[in-house]
Amino acid sequence: MSSILKQPLKVALLQLKVTADKALNIANAEKRILEAAGNGAKLIILPECWNSPYAVTAFPQYAEAIPNGETTSFLSNIASKTNTFIIGGSFPENDGGKVYNTSLTFNPSGKLIAKHRKVHLFDIDVPGGVRFKESDTLSPGSSETLVELEGYGSVGVGICYDIRFPELAIRAARKGAFAMIYPGAFNMTTGPAHWELLARSRAVDNQFFTVLVSPARDLSSSYHAYGHSMVSDPWGNLLCEADENETIVYAELKPEKIAETRTSIPLYTQRRFDIYPDVSK
């Protein structure tokens, strides 16, 4: 059985420490991207909200226009400089007065090849745990995102809370994606409970790779990210996992793992997409 991943792909997950200083955050990202590229990564992924604090009050303050903002320019230039694909985590986008949580993907020439706006906003209230309401200042995206990484194949992109909605991953897999990429900032309530569970579940559901990239944990901030950036293979095994600190973790995605998994447990020959019209289009 042929694989939908055309050749092995080394990915780097940048678990970055985030401060209130955007310039410092961008400088730190540059340092870490150069390090990852120097270690042979061909796909470099940043976390959710890496250039600004993760706070509803901060989103409008830090929001930038796309493609004319400084963060877009930085990501484009560093992708070209390092000759790598970059999925730029996410950062607040201002479009006509509306603010979105947005992820940009660049090819090795620095061309912007995809934009994903977080579809499912993080509005939760866990008794005794955490309360957060992104919709106080953010607007939701309205479309799925599938991006072609030339020479390797296609990946789906979601942001954080999007992982709880399996339809995005199912549709990406149905359209030939070899992985689903989720920059995310789970917290100390939801992270220990569900972060790894969801990573492995989406991977096993769709028999492809899942890549989750978190900010580093900072207990001095108002929001405490869980960390633990990780990659699950199609069998549900973790290929790498960070701790809570700033770090880079690497994984090699291998075509044969998808082919082997789908041959061993042939879910795709029995998928009844005729009775799942919401995910088959």
N, C-alpha and C positions, 0 to 999 in steps of 0.2 A: 504493500500500500504506500503510495507516494505521500510525502508530507507537504503541508501548506507553508512550512518554513523552509526556505530554499537552501540555506546554509547556516552553520553555527553562528550565533550572535552573542557577543560578550556585552552584557549590560552592567551599568554602574548606577547604584541607588545612592543619591546624595542626601544623607540625613543631616540637614543643616540647622545650626543654631540661628534663631531669628531674633533680631533686636528691633527697637523702635527707630533705628537709624537706617533709612533705605539705602543710602550710599554705602554704608558699612555692610549691609546684607548683600548688595550687588558685588562688592569687592570680595567678600568671602566666597560667594558663589563662583566667581571667576577663578579664584585660587583652587577651589575644589574641582571645578570642571577641568582645568588644566592638569590637575593630578590624575583624575580619572582617565582622561585621554592619554596621558603619558603611560598609564598602566594598561593600555590596549583596549579600552572600552570603545565600542562603536555606537552604542545607544546610551545616552546619559540622561537620567531622569531626576528632576528636582521635586521637592515636596510641595504640598498645598500651602499657599500663602507664605512663601519664603521671603518675600521682600517687604512684608509689613506684619505688624502684630495681628494675630487671629482674634479679632474683636469686632462686634457689629458697629461700634463707634469709629473704628479705624478704617473700615472699608471705604467709605466715601472720601475720607481724608487722603488716603494713599492711592485712590483710583487714578488710572491713566487711560488716555485714548490709545486705541490700537488701530493702525500699526505705527502711529507717530510718537508713542511714548518712549521714555528712556529705557524701560525694561525690555520692550520689544526690540529696540535697537541693540541693546547689550546682548540679548540671546541670539539674535541674527549674526552679529559680529563674532561671537565666541564659537558658534557652530561652524562658521566658515574658517575661523582661525584654527580650530582643532580638527576640522574635516570629519565631524561626527554628526549623527542625528541627535537632536536634543528635544526632549519633551520637557517644557519649561515649568513643570509643576503647575501652580496656578498663582494668580495675583489679581487684585481688584481692577476691573475694567470700567471706565466711564464711557457710556455711549448715549449721547443725547440726554444726559441727566439721569439715566438709569445706570445702576451699578451691578455688575455681574462678577461672579467668581469664575475666572477664565483661564484655560490652559492653551498654550501655543506650542506647536511642533514645527521644528525647522530641519531642513535637510543639510547635508554637509557643505552645500554651497551658500548656506545662510538664508535660503528662501523659506518664507513662511508657507507651510503646506497644509496646516490644519489649525482650526480653532474650535475648542470645546467650551461651552458655557455650562457650568454645573446645572444639571436638570432638576435634581431633587435637593431642595434646600434643607439645611440641617435645623429643623425646628423640633426640639425635644424637651421634655421635662420629666426627668427620672427622680421620683421621690427619694430624698436622701442622697442623691447622686449629683446630677448636673442639669442645669437648665440653660438652653441656648436657643436663640431664635434668629437665624440668618435673615429671615424675611422682613425683619425690622428695617433693614437697609438694602438688602440684595433683591434682585429680580432673578427669576429662574430662566435657564436656557430652554430651548424648545426643540432640540434635535439631537440625535445620536451622532457620534463621530467615529469614522473609520478612516485611517490614514495609511497610505502605501509608503513603506520604507523600501525604496528602490534597491533591488538586489537581495532582499530578505523576504518580503511579503507584507501583509497588512496587519495592523493592530487596532484594537478599539481603545478609546480613551474615555474614562469616567473620572469624576472627582469625588473622593471621600464617600459621602452619603449615597452617591449613585450606586455603590457596591451592594447596598441592601435591596436593590431592585434588579432581580436577575434578568429581566427582559433585555436590558442593554447588552449584557454579556452574551445572552443567547442569540440575539440578532447579529452581533459582531461575529460570533462563531459560525452562524448560518451563512454569513457573507464571506467566510474564508479567513478570518483573523487567526493568527497563531498565538495571540496573547491579548489580554486585557490589561491596560495600564491604569492604575488608580493612585494619583497623588492624593494623600489623605492626612487628616489631622484628628484621628480618634483621640479621645481623652482617657483619663484614668478611671472612668466608670465603664465606658463602652469598650475601651481597648482591651483590657484583660479578658473581658467576656467574649468579645465577638471578632476582633481584628483577624487573628489567625484562622478562626472558624470560617469567616467569610472568604478569606483568601483561598483556603483549601476547597471550600464548597463551590465557589465559582469555577475553580480549576477543574474539579471532578465533574461538575455539571456539564461542562463544555469540552472537556478533554483537550484543554490548551493551557498555556502558562498564564499565571496572574502575577502582576508586579505591583506591590504596594509600597509607596514611599512617603514617609512621615517626616515632619520636622523633629529635631532633637527636643528633648524635654527640658523645660526651663521653669523651675519651681518659683522663680521670682516674678514670672509673668502672671497675668490674670487667668490665662488658659494653659493648662498643663497637658501638652501632647504626650501620647503614649510612647511614641518612638517605635522601635521594633520593625523597621522597614524589612520587607521580606519578599521572596519569590517562591511561589509554589509551582511544581511541575504538573503535568496533566494527570498524574497518578495521585496527586495530593501530598507528595513529599516536599518538604521545604529544602530548597537548594541553598538558601542563605537567610540569615536573620541578624539584624543589628540588635544592640542593646538600646538603652534610652539616650545615649550620649551622641554628640556630633561625630559622624564617621562616614565612611564610604564602604558599602558592601557590594560584592560583585557576584555575578552568576553567568554561566554560559548556557544559553538556550540551544538545545540540540534537536535537529529535525527528527531524528529517529525516535525520540521519546514520544512525540505526538503520534507518529505512525504506529509505534509499538503498542501504545495504550489503546488506540482506536481499533487496532486489529484484535487485541486481546479481549476487549469488551466493546463489541461493535454497536454502540448506541446509535450511531448515525444511520445505520441501515434500518433501524426500527423507529426513528423519529417520526411521529405522526403530526407533521406540520399542517396537515390538512384539517386537524381539529384544534390547532393553535393559531388561528388567524392573526392574533395580536402580535405574534413574534415571527411569523413566517414571511412577512412582506419585505 
